[in-house]
Amino acid sequence: MSKIGAFLLLSVGITLSASPQAAPELNAQYQDSSNCKSCHLPIVRKWQESYHAKSHYGSNEYLRASMDYVHRKTRKSLNAVKVQCAVCHNPRIAVTETGMDYEIASVMKLSKGSAVDKAVASDDLAEGINCLVCHNVDSIDESLPESKRGIHRIKWNPIGTMSGPYKDADSPYHKTQYRDFIGKDPKKLCFTCHANDRSMSGLVFANTQKEYKETTKQCVDCHMSPKREGIASTLPIDNGKPKKRMVREHGFVGAHSAALWDGALDVKGKKVKENLLITLSNHNPHNVPTGFGAREIVVDIVYMSGSNVVEKKVYSLTQHYTDKRGKVTIPHLAVHATEGMSIPANGERNF
């Protein structure tokens, strides 16, 4: 047999793996948020402005650049990187892991039509963290190792059953059920993904859950909104009118929103002998900055005498990451990190 013939015979044995933990396939009725608008229009409109709605390779330039960079540096196929990131960025993906068999098939351009390629290209993922990602969750397994995040911790509802914060909710379009992780203690749902972010080598570069100091304030109080009287559904179910409820905005604002920084830190200065002591105080239940490695706060201090600048000092509150060769890299590829300079939850840092 020729070498080419033997090679082709070997390639026939390639299988493209799909995990049994994948989300159940959705029918067109629940595929995207467009059908949610008919009853939940104000909520969907606010969500559409959020970064949750952009949690997809095709709609977020920063996410796309990061995935492309990891793909180039690790030589993993781009689709394998997408599947790895989808654990949190696209938890409803139909495939949750890839193996060497897929990498070989990808290099040989034999992966077309595979479960992996179909899953990555599915329109079901185009909306990122959409309504179904949070409201189709039935339970969260908190007993798993910290390294298992996102989709690995989630048990999904059957198609057509939605979880929410109201025990008396009812709908003619889908089944409803109350869940504590949306109503009473929503931080459990947040920390399914916003915790224990690890690089390819296992270095933890962000862990908002570990930083979190127990308080009466929930993640959603700041990143969605405090509860206000409003309408969760426009269905005329209360004497021919929509039922008024205590609702939250679904904007999921974060560090990219200037409004969220208003009052986030207190700045005080005090003269101590010949020195000026600057104190930054953080009254939030998590560190600042947090949520993603390499975020930075710049403390820019200018000493003035009248209108004259006497001295300038700049402090950078961030971490720097290096690879196994000691070269600067992004958090996802880091092996080492400098000491964290963030301001601890309910704490302060002095300069």
C-alpha positions, 0 to 999 in steps of 0.5 A: 500500500502506498504511504498516501493510502495508509495515511487516508486509512488512518484518517478515517478513524478520526472521531470528533468528540462532543460532550454529554453536558452540552445544552439541549437543542432548542427549537425556533421558538426559544432560539433567540431573544426576538420571541421574548420581546413580545412579552418582555420588551423593556427587559430585552431592549436593555439587555441588547445594550449590554456586554452580555449581548456581545459575549460572542466572537462575532460581536465583540472586538476585544473577545475576538482579538483575545481568541485570535491571539490565543489561537496564534500563540498556542497553535490550537485551532480557532474553533477549539479556542472558541469552544474552550471560551464558550464554557462561560461566553456561550454556555448553550453551545452544543459541544463543550470540549475538543480533543486531539482528534479534532485538532488533527482533523482541523489541520487536515481540513477534514473537520467540515461538517463535524459536531464541533464546527456545526456547534461553533457556527450555530446561530444559537450562539450569536446573542452571547449570554442571552435570555436562555443562558440565565433563565433556562438554568434549573440548578447549579452544582456548587460541589465541583472543583473550582476549575469547573466553571460555567456550563460544567456547573449548570443543569438545564431546564427542559425546553420551554421551562423558564426559571425566574424570581417570582413564585407566582409567575405564569405564562401561556407561552412557557412553563415557569418556576422560581429559583433562589439563584435568581430571586433570593441569592442571585450571586450564585448564578453570577459566580457560576462564571465570574470566578476562578478565571484561569490561564491555559497553564492554570494560573488564576488571574481573576476570582471575584467570588473569592474576593467577595465579602459577604454583605447585604449588597448583591452583585445585581444591585450594582450591575443590574439595578436596585429593585424598582416598581415596573413591568416584567411582562407586558401581558394583561394579566392583572385586571386587563393590565400588565402586572406591576412587580419589583424588577431590575434593569438588565443592562449588566453594566461593568467597568466599561460603564462610566456611571458605575465608577461614580462613588466607587472609590473614596479619595482622601489626602492627609499631610504626615510630616513632610509627606502627603498620604493618599488613601483610596477606600473601596466600599464595594464587596469585591476588589477594585479593579476586578473581573478581568486580569490586567485591568488598571487604575491609574493614580495620577498625583500632581503637587502644585505650588500656586500655579506651578507644578512641583512634582508628579507621581503616577501609580498603576494599580494592575497586574502584569503577566508573563509567559514561560519565557518571561515575556509579557503576555495576556492573562489567558496565556500567563504562567506568572503574574506580579503581585496584585495591586487592586484595592481589597473589598471594603478595604483601602490602599495608601500611597 
